[in-house]
Amino acid sequence: MFKLFSVLMFIFLSPAFAEAKMVHYTMNASIRGYVGVGGKIDGVVNPILTAQRGDMVMITLMGVENMPHDIKFEGHNVKSPLLRKKGDSVDIHFTAEMDDIYICSLPGHASAGMKGKFMISSTQEDPEEDSPEVDDVVKKANDIPPAINYNTPREVVFDISAVEVESKLDDGSTYEYWTYNGTVPGPMLRVREGDTVVVNLKNLDHDMVHSIDFHAAQMNHGGAHVLQVPPMETRTLKFVAKKAGLFVYHCATPHVPTHLAKGMYGMILVEPAAGLSVVDQEFYVMQGEYYTKELRGFQGHHQHDEKKLLDEKPTYIVMNGRPQGLTGSNAMKARAGDSVRIFFGAGGPNLISSFHVIGEIFDKVYPYGSFLSVPFFDIQTVLVPAGGATIVEFIIDEPGHYVLVDHSLSRVEKGASAIIEAH
């Protein structure tokens, strides 16, 4: 009580009190990370803490395990006393001056997951405007633009935002994703052969340059030389979609593999001038990889591991954003007798996918995303290279659960599966 009284007296006597306010956060400290208590951060692991410049920030830290922990705000040069056992609590306070990170300063604890961000908010009314909260980065497989219904080429405009978000990875864990429009993969774009494609890329990241390389754009660097967008700026690319097919797009800002391993990829469908046949259901699915310092099952915040990335040893292999992301409430829905078309791509950055649907045979396969090649008929498994795509079509014969897998089946254990629920 005396400690809190001293802090309040400090604030009241401060010359800046008229302009500043007190911001109070409470967190539990455990080796899996700092867990928010109360308010918007309740239950969030390593929450993003915000305040306006000049605010008095008070942090209450509580121990929930018999292991020593502290909290240190590195840029503000403030560190708490040590929590030594379960039930201990400490308070620290400082004046908000800059964006910062907070960590546990004990050796190994930050790399184990005890690390988060502190950010200066631009306005009092909306302090989290530039740090969007995303409940789930999973791109719904049925979130697909409608089929093209015009016969002559036209100009088609897409507005895309590059945004970093912290969101769920696996049960009890989170990851910092780099995304297009807040999902992995980014939006599926749909145009007609001969269309002029205009892309406005806005970079909402405060620190990192982001870009897009379109495999569908026959120009220098797939347009990435134009779409290297500095933080908080916008750039525009225009190109003609000259050839029909299903093409990957991805970030092409160095280090390129890291940007892909954080989730920055998607696909653009260029329909042939004659259009596509009508089917009952269309789905959009992309496989990707995450490389983290922590092992699968770790409860807390996972951090990107460059060595694992370069060694091509992913912790997770996923479809549409996270392990088993297209299951449960996100599972694809269909009915027995439906004709189904799946637009499938491999975002990589490293692995080839052996795409297979358990319980079905692909009636038609358009290999490598090519519509002008003669389709393959009655195919069990399709090889899709990293940075490549395919289109498969089949009819669901009977009700059941049809599981999409990478038939390098050990990868299913790492998350590479999805479900079609057919009724």
TORMI-394964 format. One record per atom (N, C-alpha, C): x, y, z. Coordinates in steps of 0.001 Angstrom, whole numbers, padded with zeros to 6 digits, always signed. Each point is the difference from the previous one (the first is absolute). Example, Ala and Ser with C-alpha at 12.3 -4.5 7.8 and 13.67 -1.06 7.14 Angstrom:
+013190-005690+007800/-000890+001190+000000/+000900+001200+000000/-000350+001050-000720/+000820+001190+000060/-000770+001090+000730/
END
This chain:
+000835-001205+000000/-000835+001205+000000/+000870+001256+000000/+001055-000009+000837/+000896+001153+000044/+000659+000222-001354/+000346-001113-000698/+000640+000100-001303/-000930+000695-000989/-001269-000422-000045/-000955+000608-000905/-000225+001463+000355/-000069+000341+001310/-000183+001389+000434/+001160+000870-000477/+001225-000535+000084/+001172+000760-000436/-000058+000284-001493/-000435-000989-000775/-000106+000190-001438/-001033+001065-000319/-001146-000041+000668/-001057+000977-000266/+000446+001401+000383/+000711+000141+001096/+000494+001322+000400/+000991+000530-001029/+000834-000890-000540/+000945+000408-001033/-000738+000572-001203/-001079-000670-000380/-000776+000455-001164/-000648+001343+000290/-000667+000121+001136/-000735+001218+000313/+000917+001214+000079/+001237-000187+000455/+000926+001111+000165/+000785+000298-001275/-000145-000852-001012/+000752+000196-001239/-000536+001198-000775/+000853+000862-000574/-000451+001138-000793/-000803-000420-001217/+000244-001215-000484/-000704-000442-001205/-001315-000688+000315/-000426+000023+001248/-001204-000738+000382/-001223+000452-000768/-000075+001290-000316/-001180+000517-000690/-000146-000624-001374/+001123-000316-000670/-000075-000566-001329/+000023-001524+000012/+000667-000605+001005/+000203-001447+000013/-001097-000697+000772/-000057-001303-000171/-000922-000820+000781/+000764-001229+000482/-000619-000737+000897/+000620-001224+000491/-000579-001188-000747/+000873-000863-000482/-000391-001226-000687/+000510-001168+000826/-000893-000891+000390/+000358-001082+000919/-000275-001336-000671/+001014-000860-000050/-000153-001355-000519/+000404-000995+001080/-000729-001116+000060/+000338-001103+000896/+000241-001247-000829/+001096-000698+000294/+000317-001228-000737/+000529-001066+000945/-000319-001255-000334/+000596-001146+000675/+001278-000399-000725/+001033-000386+000764/+001288-000383-000587/+000181-001505+000109/+000203-000631-001152/+000349-001419-000010/+000940-000230-001169/+000653-001136-000024/+001023-000252-001015/-000597-000022-001400/-001311-000245-000128/-000613+000006-001328/-000261+001399-000492/+000133+001002+000882/-000204+001374-000420/-000732+000797+001061/-000155+001301-000275/-000774+000871+000866/-001461-000061-000449/-000899-000257+000939/-001418-000161-000338/-000785+001152+000608/-000730+000728-000854/-000759+001153+000449/-001099-000361+000974/-000266+000903+000931/-001075-000177+000983/-000920+001210-000088/-001252-000220-000372/-000984+001076-000032/+000028+000812-001283/-001140+000625-000306/-000104+000905-001142/+000229-000691-001329/+000472+000768-000986/+000190-000526-001348/+001108-001038-000092/+000917+000007+000978/+001114-000947-000078/-000270-001271+000788/-001186-000146+000550/-000290-001148+000864/+000214-001314-000751/+000898-000845+000520/+000273-001300-000591/+000933+000020-001186/+000422+001191-000471/+000875+000103-001160/+001451-000235+000429/+000680-000877-000716/+001404-000288+000298/+000881+001059-000650/+000874+000600+000796/+000897+001071-000471/-000780+001077-000747/-000996+000608+000658/-000839+000986-000691/+000796+001234-000412/-000474+000664-001050/+000566+001291-000385/-000533+001040+000980/+000879+000635+000749/-000366+001034+000963/+000131+001363-000668/-000964+000878+000232/+000018+001302-000660/-000196+001120+001010/+000536+001157-000339/-000200+001226+000777/+000340+001170-000899/-000461+001177+000359/+000410+001195-000708/+001327+000512+000563/+000749+000675-000839/+001260+000571+000446/-000255+000949+001182/+000754-000179+001056/-000159+000826+001189/-000873-000613+001065/-000750-001066-000326/-000835-000659+001004/+000868-000668+001062/-000537-000076+001218/+000632-000797+001039/-000511-001431-000129/+000912-000938-000220/-000348-001408-000171/+000344-000748+001274/-000971-000742+000523/+000234-000827+001181/-000251-001457-000378/+000945-000856+000298/-000090-001424-000294/-000024-000766+001316/-001042-000790+000194/-000055-000923+001133/+000278-001394-000527/+001033-000631+000529/+000405-001327-000449/-000205-000994+001134/-000666-001106-000314/-000321-001004+001022/+000598-001342-000387/+000585-000690+000967/+000579-001314-000231/-001033-001102+000131/-000008-000918-000966/-000977-001095+000037/+000684-001363-000019/+001324-000009+000189/+000717-001265+000075/+001240+000196+000863/+000524-001081+000506/+001178+000073+000865/+001275+000033-000841/+000127+001080-000732/+001163+000229-000850/+000242+001504-000021/+001248+000445+000118/+000262+001442+000032/-000250+000660-001354/-000616+001188+000031/-000237+000799-001203/+000082+001475+000360/+000242+000822-001016/-000140+001446+000162/-000552+000556-001309/-000062+001301-000132/-000371+000624-001261/+000870+001229-000194/+000528+000125-001220/+000884+001110-000317/-000469+000666-001285/-000147+001334+000038/-000286+000795-001185/+001329+000587-000454/+000535-000567-001085/+001398+000263-000331/+000247+001451-000394/-000880+000572-000841/+000209+001371-000444/-000173+001019+001107/-000870-000299+000955/-000252+000917+001112/+000944-000250+001176/+000829-001041-000126/+001014-000306+001019/-000619-000145+001390/-001085-000789+000042/-000651-000245+001289/-000235-001495+000142/+000284-000513+001191/-000134-001426+000252/-000608-000209+001368/-000871-000997+000097/-000669-000283+001262/+000906-000779+000945/-000305+000020+001294/+000629-000966+000902/-000381-001423-000417/+000686-000959+000530/-000181-001393-000386/-001201-000614+000719/-000861-000661-000761/-001002-000882+000597/+000690-001330+000282/-000074-000475+001214/+000750-001201+000347/-000863-001245+000102/-001300+000166+000248/-000847-001181+000171/-001442+000342-000339/-000802-001015-000100/-001425+000162-000279/-000646+000861+001075/-000788+000986-000435/-000691+000889+000926/+000693+001327+000221/+001284+000107-000404/+000696+001286+000108/-000591+000995-001002/+000076+001284+000327/-000409+001036-000951/+000909+001213+000169/+000208+000719-001117/+000818+001214+000014/-000654+001039-000901/+000308+001274+000249/-000471+001095-000844/+001204+000797-000494/-000075+000451-001251/+000967+000962-000506/-000762+001110-000706/+000622+001156-000157/-000635+001085-000740/+001074+000772-000773/-000429+000595-001109/+000901+000814-000808/-000844+000912-000878/+000634+001014-000547/-000669+000912-000922/+000184-000497-001421/-001108-000161-000729/+000047-000518-001364/+000710+000995-000909/+001071-000454-000645/+000791+000889-000849/+000175-000516-001420/-000068-001323-000210/+000356-000571-001302/-000611-001388-000136/-000068-000501-001252/-000291-001413-000196/+001103-000814+000648/-000358-001172+000508/+000956-000756+000804/-000362-001472-000066/+000851-000838+000544/-000341-001393+000244/+000153-000272+001481/-000777-000948+000494/+000186-000424+001385/+000367-001481+000004/+000902-000367+000904/+000509-001374+000065/+000197-000390+001457/+000158-001293+000224/+000568-000481+001257/+001510-000019-000186/+000723+000663+000901/+001443+000166-000191/+000808-001210+000443/-000639-001006+000608/+000742-001188+000412/+000444-000784-001235/+001195-000573+000023/+000540-000681-001184/-000959-001062-000541/-000285+000105-001298/-000819-000999-000684/-001489+000219+000075/-000472+000867+000899/-001438+000130+000181/-000660+000743-001158/+000662+001023-000538/-000583+000715-001141/-000104-000911-001214/+001044-000778-000262/-000037-000898-001162/-000998-001129+000207/-000338-000298+001245/-001012-001022+000280/-001412+000519-000200/-000144+001318-000157/-001328+000536-000266/-000383+001227+000785/+000827+000423+000945/-000358+001130+000858/+000469+001308-000638/-000746+000436-001010/+000389+001188-000757/-001226+000591-000664/-000169+001317+000087/-001135+000667-000614/+000337+001411-000426/-001002+000706-000541/+000202+001341-000540/-000721+001047+000844/+000626+001162+000112/-000625+001195+000561/+000013+001052-001099/-001164+000623-000257/-000097+000919-001126/-000613+001322+000417/+000548+001067-000534/-000565+001329+000189/-001162+000158-000970/-001199+000270+000524/-001179+000166-000851/-000086+001432-000483/-000588+000151-001185/-000031+001322-000632/-001078+000894+000570/-001127-000590+000418/-001109+000803+000531/-000572-000674+001228/-000567+000810+000864/-000619-000531+001210/-001267-000758-000345/-000716+000461-001039/-001284-000598-000307/+000143-001401-000567/+001062-000263-000760/+000151-001304-000637/+001444-000459+000096/+000459-000354+001212/+001411-000291+000201/+000494-001227-000733/-000895-000882-000483/+000440-001225-000627/-000248+000013-001500/-000223+001189-000577/-000336+000086-001417/+001058-000632-000876/+001273+000203+000324/+001066-000511-000839/+000485-001376+000438/-000650-000606+000994/+000349-001333+000457/-001267-000849+000020/-000490-000392-001171/-001288-000677-000063/+000015-001326+000731/-001116-000299+000649/-000152-001286+000644/-000688-000941-000984/+000573-001159-000225/-000580-000979-000898/-000222-001278+000791/-001255-000434+000092/-000302-001198+000766/+000599-001239-000652/-000008-000051-001327/+000445-001189-000695/+000469+000386-001397/+001224-000358-000351/+000532+000347-001317/-000451-000957-001090/-000709-001048+000369/-000409-000998-000986/-000862+000641-001086/+000398-000206-001254/-000806+000429-001132/-001067-001054-000259/-001266+000393+000074/-001080-000945-000251/+000100-000498-001444/-000122-001292-000184/+000209-000591-001320/-001070+000401-001002/-001167+000394+000495/-001076+000414-000916/-000021+001508-000238/+001021+000702+000497/+000085+001453-000202/+000640+000259-001368/-000815-000168-001034/+000470+000052-001384/-000873+000973-000784/+000587+000852-000822/-000812+000876-000847/-000854-000825-000971/-001143+000511-000424/-000848-000749-000938/+000654-000152-001358/-000508-000971-000772/+000526-000235-001341/-000157+001248-000860/+000915+000170-000958/-000038+001145-000904/-001258-000075-000873/-000723+001134-000109/-001251+000009-000761/+000012+001033-001126/+001202+000388-000444/+000092+000939-001117/+000886-000608-001084/-000155+000474-001226/+000630-000640-001161/+001139+000791-000618/+000146+001251+000362/+001086+000803-000559/+000892+000495+001133/+001285+000141-000249/+000920+000417+001065/-000371+001352+000583/+000293+000156+001281/-000258+001261+000692/+001093+000237+001037/-000032+001160+000632/+000950+000301+001080/-000613-000421+001327/+000771-000748+000769/-000463-000513+001293/+000956+000511+001080/-000549+000618+001051/+000813+000627+001046/-000096-000813+001293/+001154-000252+000620/+000056-000692+001288/+000755+000871+001005/-000568+000166+001189/+000652+000694+001106/+000457-001045+001009/+001295-000070+000231/+000578-000999+000898/+000834+000715+001049/-000097-000464+001244/+000803+000553+001093/+000968-001055+000522/+001264+000372+000148/+000979-000834+000683/-000052+000352+001470/-000323-000978+000845/-000188+000287+001421/+000528-001156+000833/+000740+000332+001042/+000495-000998+000940/-000994-000137+001146/-000354-001243+000335/-000951-000245+001077/+000509-001144+000870/-000316+000070+001268/+000273-001117+000894/-001305-000734+000234/+000010-001295-000233/-001238-000760+000077/+000311-001440+000375/-001063-000764+000136/+000121-001403+000389/+000823-000784-001009/+000870-000875+000494/+000723-000949-000835/-000589-001389+000208/+000181-000528+001174/-000549-001304+000372/-000704+000188+001336/-000557-001045+000556/-000677+000130+001287/+000979+000502+001057/-000292+001157+000576/+000823+000554+001061/+001233+000731-000475/+000121+000251-001303/+001195+000669-000493/-000360+001065-001027/+000920+000960-000178/-000195+001091-000951/+001242+000155-000860/-000142+000829-001035/+001097+000235-000943/-000213+001376-000606/+001077+000678-000351/-000118+001267-000710/+000021-000274-001497/-001169+000178-000622/-000141-000250-001432/+000221+001286-000775/+000587-000138-001181/+000048+001091-000968/-000999-000369-001089/-000975+000846-000250/-001148-000392-000802/-000349+001022-001068/-000810-000440-000918/-000743+000888-000890/-001457-000005+000463/-000482+001168+000390/-001392+000177+000459/-000325-000814+001247/+001017-000367+000784/-000255-000619+001294/-000246-001488-000023/+000163-000677-001162/-000214-001440-000054/+001157-000681-000706/+000111-001313+000256/+000955-000856-000712/-000789-001149-000619/+000037-000179-001329/+000639+000896-000959/-000739+001330-000103/+000568+000914-000799/-000679+001250-000287/-001204-000234-000889/-000689+001063-000398/-001237-000159-000768/+000252-000684-001344/-000971-000806-000415/+000041-000536-001351/-000508+001073-000947/+000793+000312-001018/-000367+000996-000996/-000487-000732-001250/-001036+000549-000646/-000586-000697-001150/-000217+000993-001135/+000592-000285-001158/-000120+000870-001161/-000187-000872-001237/-000188+000684-001139/-000137-000674-001296/+001275+000190-000805/+000320-000973-000830/+001118+000115-000928/-000140+001283-000818/+001051+000826+000010/-000024+001260-000719/-000363+001199+000853/-000465-000230+001233/-000337+001115+000891/+001251+000792+000378/-000196+001285+000252/+001038+000831+000600/-000187-000027+001517/+001005-000451+000705/-000065-000166+001453/+000691+001184+000662/-000707+000677+000888/+000560+001116+000766/+000024-000411+001466/+001175+000031+000610/+000149-000390+001406/+000526+001184+000790/-000761+000422+001004/+000424+001029+000952/+000437-000700+001280/+001290-000029+000251/+000526-000662+001198/+000330+001047+001055/-000686-000079+001138/+000251+000889+001136/+000741-000782+001076/+001097+000539+000479/+000806-000658+001017/-000322+000609+001363/-000682-000769+000844/-000400+000478+001326/+001038-000308+001076/+001109-000589-000390/+001062-000293+000956/+000814+001270+000258/+000360+000241+001256/+000774+001190+000365/+001487-000148-000292/+000478-001243-000167/+001440-000217-000055/+000502-000666-001278/-000790-000870-000595/+000478-000890-001054/-000549+000400-001365/+000845-000050-001023/-000453+000133-001389/-000655-001314-000416/-001113+000086-000737/-000654-001182-000554/-000292+000240-001477/-000284-001082-000728/-000186+000107-001442/-000847-001161-000497/-000227-000055-001332/-000637-001156-000635/+000677-000275-001334/+000346-001258-000212/+000452-000524-001285/-001150-000846-000542/-000571+000394-001139/-001081-000755-000635/+000583-000927-001065/-000148-001302+000185/+000439-000942-001016/-000806+000165-001289/-001144+000665+000084/-000842+000236-001175/+000433+001224-000791/+000916+000802+000546/+000412+001251-000649/+001295-000228-000776/-000060+000168-001312/+001174-000194-000847/+000749+001317-000113/+000776+000283+001045/+000735+001259+000080/+001114-000154+001024/+000848+000996+000119/+001144-000030+000896/-000424-000358+001429/+000583-001096+000521/-000245-000444+001379/-001474-000239+000293/-000787-000304-001029/-001421-000238+000230/-000706+001198+000601/+000549+001192-000239/-000569+001223+000549/+000531+000372+001364/+000817-000859+000589/+000478+000267+001361/+000912+001214+000064/+000630+000375-001117/+000853+001191+000013/-000841+001256+000195/-001273-000036-000426/-000908+001136+000196/-000646-000045+001379/-000296-001212+000464/-000758-000158+001250/+000900-000247+001208/+001202+000570+000022/+000796+000014+001239/-000489+001206+000808/-000866-000264+000988/-000728+001081+000663/+000617+000289+001367/+000512+001215+000217/+000521+000363+001323/-001115+000008+001051/+000382-000036+001281/-001006+000012+001065/-000970+001167-000129/-001290-000318+000171/-001091+000967+000042/-000159+000772-001314/+000418-000603-001110/-000187+000613-001315/-000754-000947-000921/-000369+000496-001182/-000745-000778-000992/+000685+000116-001353/+000050-001099-000748/+000505-000002-001365/-001029-000707-000892/+000022+000335-001306/-000971-000561-000942/+000716-000666-001161/-000468-001202-000344/+000519-000758-001136/-001127-000233-000995/+000322+000094-001298/-000956-000312-001055/+000666-000962-000978/-000710-001102-000298/+000512-000940-000999/-001172-000668-000711/+000277-000554-001173/-001016-000720-000768/+000167-001493+000258/-001103-000663+000384/+000015-001444+000219/-000090-000681-001364/+001141-000258-000593/+000041-000439-001394/-000313-001484-000169/+000272-000799+001030/-000150-001447-000138/-000905-000543+001107/-000901-000899-000436/-000918-000621+000959/+000741-001017+000857/-000468-000179+001233/+000580-000984+000900/-000217+000395+001448/+000470-000840+000877/-000043+000265+001441/+001430+000275+000445/+000244+001201+000527/+001357+000460+000279/+000140+000441+001457/+001169-000287+000561/+000339+000429+001361/+000467+001455-000032/-000294+000738+001058/+000677+001268+000265/+000587-000063+001399/+001061+000777+000246/+000644-000061+001312/+000860+001235+000205/+000412+000219+001240/+000893+001103+000313/+001386-000291-000566/+000621+001033-000557/+001342-000155-000588/+000953+001040+000569/-000139+000271+001294/+000903+000905+000708/+001021-000838+000768/+001285+000280-000140/+001003-000777+000731/-000230+000091+001514/+000129-001072+000730/+000345-001338-000409/-001271-000724-000459/-000091-000315-001317/-001254-000485-000575/-000511-001263+000692/+000839-001029+000259/-000542-001195+000659/-000646+000298+001352/+000532+000971+000732/-000592+000340+001295/-001403+000557-000174/-000185+000876-000985/-001325+000584-000218/-001013-001083-000361/+000400-000979-000791/-000921-001086-000330/-000251-000891+001206/+001057-000254+000785/-000150-000857+001173/-000824+000655+001099/-000258+001291-000130/-000868+000699+000949/-001428+000143-000534/-000233-000425-001266/-001369-000055-000501/-000332+000885-001176/+000983+000627-000655/-000304+000989-001036/-000047-000635-001396/-001117-000663-000292/-000221-000583-001314/-001505-000117-000241/-000351-000196-001261/-001397-000181-000406/-000022-000423-001452/-001197+000022-000636/-000090-000397-001402/-000925+000934-000768/+000288+000122-001289/-000856+000721-000927/-000427-000968-001092/-001307-000092-000216/-000564-000842-001049/-000282+000866-001218/+000620-000364-001111/-000280+000671-001271/-000838-000965-000834/-001297+000236-000035/-000882-000897-000744/+000251+000119-001499/-000062-001116-000737/+000117+000093-001451/-001153+000806-000580/+000211+000571-001190/-001018+000852-000606/-001338-000718-000128/+000034-001318-000211/-001236-000773-000148/-000661-000303+001339/+000652+000337+001098/-000562-000250+001319/+000239-001418+000481/-000503-000288+001194/+000115-001331+000592/-001369-000650+000051/-000010-001327+000023/-001261-000723+000148/-000608+000282+001373/-001300-000114+000104/-000706+000257+001251/+000094-001231+000902/+000357+000243+001260/+000012-001068+001005/-000822+000452+001202/-000325-000965+000859/-000819+000321+001174/+000798+000710+001092/+001265-000384+000185/+000812+000572+001068/+001403+000290-000514/+000542+001146+000401/+001401+000329-000259/+000685+000306+001327/+001227-000490+000166/+000753+000227+001222/+001417+000474-000338/+000554+000806+000918/+001317+000631-000149/+000875-000478+001153/+001047-000776-000319/+000834-000609+001042/+001468+000180-000374/+000805+000435+000978/+001442+000107-000218/+000759-000620+001164/+001042-000732-000344/+000876-000613+000996/+001191+000912+000255/+000445+000052+001249/+001164+000802+000361/+000714-000587+001196/+001076+000674+000413/+000856-000526+001070/+000369+001096+000990/+000114-000372+001274/+000514+000896+001032/+001214-000653+000658/+000995+000823+000278/+001252-000459+000606/+000168+000743+001323/-000168-000694+001111/+000038+000673+001296/+001073-000606+000905/+000498+000839+000904/+000998-000461+000959/-000599-001008+000967/-001286+000158+000290/-000670-000882+000946/-000524-001242-000717/-000179-001072+000739/-000511-001238-000564/-001526+000035-000052/-000575-000872-000830/-001452-000137-000009/-000471-000393+001394/-001119+000554+000392/-000536-000255+001327/+000409+001008+001039/+000988+000838-000325/+000415+001053+000934/-001147+000965+000234/-000273+000282+001259/-001073+000917+000381/+000574+001394+000191/-000283+000884-000931/+000544+001352+000083/+000233+000563-001393/+000836+001016-000072/+000249+000674-001272/+001166-000637-000727/-000227-000429-001240/+001054-000602-000813/+000750+001084-000772/+001316-000148-000069/+000844+000951-000704/+000622-000651-001233/+000116+000787-001060/+000573-000491-001246/+001461-000414+000200/+000391-001097-000644/+001358-000534+000114/+000633-000040-001390/+000962+000891-000256/+000609+000091-001319/+000827-001239-000330/+000653-000589+000986/+000809-001181-000278/-000870-001152-000479/-001137-000236+000672/-000900-001058-000448/-000515+000289-001407/-000255+001280-000278/-000459+000380-001335/+001042-000372-001050/+001248+000363+000235/+001051-000270-000976/+000307-001490-000097/-000216-000726+001088/+000199-001451-000009/-001221-000750-000525/-001071+000751-000297/-001255-000571-000527/-000590-001038+000954/-000076+000347+001285/-000554-000877+001024/-001157+000706+000697/-001189+000018-000623/-001124+000745+000575/-000538-000630+001274/-000425+000863+000901/-000697-000458+001204/-001428-000379-000340/-000636+000834-000834/-001382-000223-000419/-000083+000034-001519/-000871-000842-000547/-000380+000045-001412/-001516+000098-000010/-000545+001030-000631/-001403+000338+000217/-000727+000210-001319/-001315-000046+000085/-000866+000394-001106/-000871+001153+000480/+000106+001123-000701/-000752+001225+000297/+000275+000541+001392/+001277+000123+000323/+000363+000870+001107/+000490-000618+001266/-000599-001106+000434/+000475-000605+001241/-000349-001480+000017/+000576-000770+000937/-000223-001446+000011/-001483-000349+000071/-000438-000879-000905/-001401-000414-000072/-000953+001204+000000/+000430+001080-000668/-000798+001221+000001/-001340-000156-000684/-000059-000883-001006/-001254-000221-000733/-000706-001252+000506/-000177-000042+001317/-000775-001060+000634/-000971+000659+000966/-000837-000789+000645/-000959+000568+000948/-000921+000996-000682/-000127+001179+000585/-000892+001019-000561/+000509+000546-001333/+001289-000205-000302/+000569+000466-001265/+000017-001073-001082/-000537-001194+000298/+000005-001066-000990/-000823+000414-001224/+000389-000501-001152/-000739+000259-001232/-001298-000809-000002/-001061+000566-000533/-001317-000636+000012/-000430-000344-001422/-000589-001178-000154/-000518-000419-001297/-001099-001032+000237/-000596-000479-001092/-001018-001033+000067/+000395-001150-000914/-000458-001168+000339/+000225-001140-000881/-000584+000316-001371/+000779-000286-001037/-000415+000301-001359/+000515+001318-000524/+000545+000858+000871/+000538+001292-000439/+001233-000186-000875/+000115+000843-001012/+001250+000125-000742/+000861+001041+000706/+001276-000318+000203/+000906+000829+000805/+001222+000363-000835/+000403+001253+000109/+001260+000456-000606/+000867+000590+001108/+001229-000455+000123/+000925+000530+001002/+001149+000691-000718/+000210+001263+000362/+001177+000739-000441/+001051-000185+001098/+001049-000761-000305/+000976-000374+001021/+001376+000526-000377/+000675+000620+000959/+001338+000512-000235/+000939-000327+001141/+001286+000059-000284/+001038-000208+001011/+000752+001313+000178/-000241+000666+001126/+000657+001265+000270/+001452-000161+000384/+000338-001191+000474/+001383-000259+000401/+000332+000650+001334/+001259+000413+000171/+000943+000312-001068/+000803-001182-000560/-000102-001195+000617/+000957-001041-000363/-000600-001286-000546/-001132-000452+000497/-000420-001384-000206/-000917-000197-001197/+000195-001107-000694/-000927-000490-001010/-001139-000733+000705/-001215+000139-000489/-001156-000670+000597/-000471-001149-000875/-000312-001128+000630/-000621-001136-000686/-001486+000029+000359/-000757+000800-000753/-001390+000319+000359/-000929-001169-000318/-000799-000381+001005/-000874-001174-000097/-001255+000248+000830/-001134-000487-000458/-001234+000047+000777/-000389-001437+000341/+000014-000324+001273/-000294-001367+000438/-001472-000312-000267/-000239-001057-000769/-001366-000427-000299/-000519+000466-001343/+000812+000737-000748/-000429+000439-001325/+001134-000157-001012/-000385-000013-001273/+000935+000008-001119/-000296+001251-000809/+001027+000718-000402/-000191+001219-000786/-000454-000378-001414/-001205+000422-000361/-000490-000275-001348/+000840+000733-001041/+000338+001258+000316/+000857+000791-000883/+001056+000714+000829/+001192+000083-000554/+001080+000776+000603/+000600+000884-001079/+000105+001292+000312/+000689+000932-000879/+001397+000211+000590/+000996-000755-000499/+001322+000007+000645/+000655+001368-000079/+000663+000354+001075/+000748+001256+000108/-000890+001228-000221/-001312-000160+000171/-000913+001134-000138/-000256+000415-001428/+000277-000883-000969/-000131+000336-001420/-001355-000435-000535/-000742+000938-000588/-001285-000328-000617/+000143-000425-001457/+001110+000341-000647/+000147-000284-001420/+000580-001382-000256/+000574-000630+001037/+000469-001370-000142/-001199-000948+000058/+000145-001156-000627/-001050-001011+000111/-000060-000469+001451/-001170+000045+000637/-000045-000412+001407/+000307-001485+000157/+000522-000333+001197/+000180-001398+000355/-001328-000508+000564/-000290-001291-000210/-001246-000578+000468/+000281-001100+001026/-000874-000081+001022/+000001-001099+000974/+001348-000128+000708/+000351+001059+000725/+001308+000109+000659/-000180-000113+001513/+000903-000747+000648/-000090-000195+001449/+000722+001089+000792/+001202+000397-000453/+000848+000941+000741/+000709+000899-001000/+000087+001286+000346/+000569+000995-000910/+001228+000627+000649/+001067+000103-000764/+001213+000640+000492/-000078+001499-000282/+000168+000815+001049/-000082+001453-000140/+001299+000598+000528/+000795+000625-000866/+001281+000540+000452/-000179+001243+000859/+001001+000310+000794/-000012+001251+000752/-000098+001161-000975/-000940+000904+000261/-000224+001099-000920/-000826-000400-001199/-000642-001169+000036/-000821-000488-001093/-001428-000246+000431/-000820-000445-000960/-001425-000158+000269/-000582-001097-000882/-001199-000424+000343/-000746-000948-000817/-001486+000254+000201/-000804-000476-000949/-001456+000029+000147/-000489-001434-000139/-000790-000455+000958/-000561-001354-000057/-001517+000092+000057/-000652-000948-000665/-001466-000061-000013/-000438-001436+000249/-001062-000165+000777/-000539-001332+000262/-001437+000133+000493/-000706-001105+000003/-001365-000050+000523/+000017-000815+001283/-000628+000522+001043/-000066-000706+001279/-001040-001111-000115/+000445-001232+000155/-000868-001144-000270/-001021-000264+001094/+000372+000235+001251/-000918-000320+001099/+000323+000864+001200/-000928+000098+000973/+000274+000806+001194/+001229-000524+000753/+000682+000911+000678/+001152-000411+000781/+000967+001132+000230/+001098-000311+000668/+001073+000954+000244/+001139-000325-000952/+000326+000942-000854/+001050-000184-000994/+001188+000867+000414/+001120-000649+000238/+001154+000675+000598/+001016+000343-001079/+000331+001302-000087/+001064+000469-000882/+001315-000143+000742/+000992-000631-000656/+001291-000197+000653/+001118+000237-000983/+001180+000250+000549/+001248-000185-000717/+000378-001456+000240/+000070-000809-001089/+000194-001438+000189/+001429-000370+000386/+000863+000968+000212/+001189-000246+000833/-000539+000025+001427/-000540-001129+000445/-000996-000011+001076/+000535+000404+001364/+001309-000016+000199/+000518+000514+001266/-000365+001471+000176/-000249+000686-001116/-000335+001420+000068/-001389+000235+000570/-000860-001020-000055/-001315+000135+000633/+000163+000245+001490/+000992-000652+000608/+000255+000181+001425/+000434+001442+000300/+000550+000671-001007/+000424+001384+000176/-001097+001001-000378/-001167-000503-000418/-001128+000890-000239/-000526+000049-001409/+000582-000773-000943/-000363+000118-001408/-001218-000853-000341/-001158+000446+000445/-001248-000684-000352/-001162+000982+000076/-001070-000349-000698/-001233+000787-000002/-001149-000950-000263/-001226+000470+000229/-001150-000922-000093/-001102+000608-000859/-000567-000841-000883/-001281+000295-000650/-001063-000840+000684/-000991+000640+000583/-001128-000711+000610/-001124-000058-001014/-000319-001222-000471/-001040-000185-001008/-001218-000654+000651/-001154+000617-000174/-001237-000505+000619/-000938-000600-001051/
END
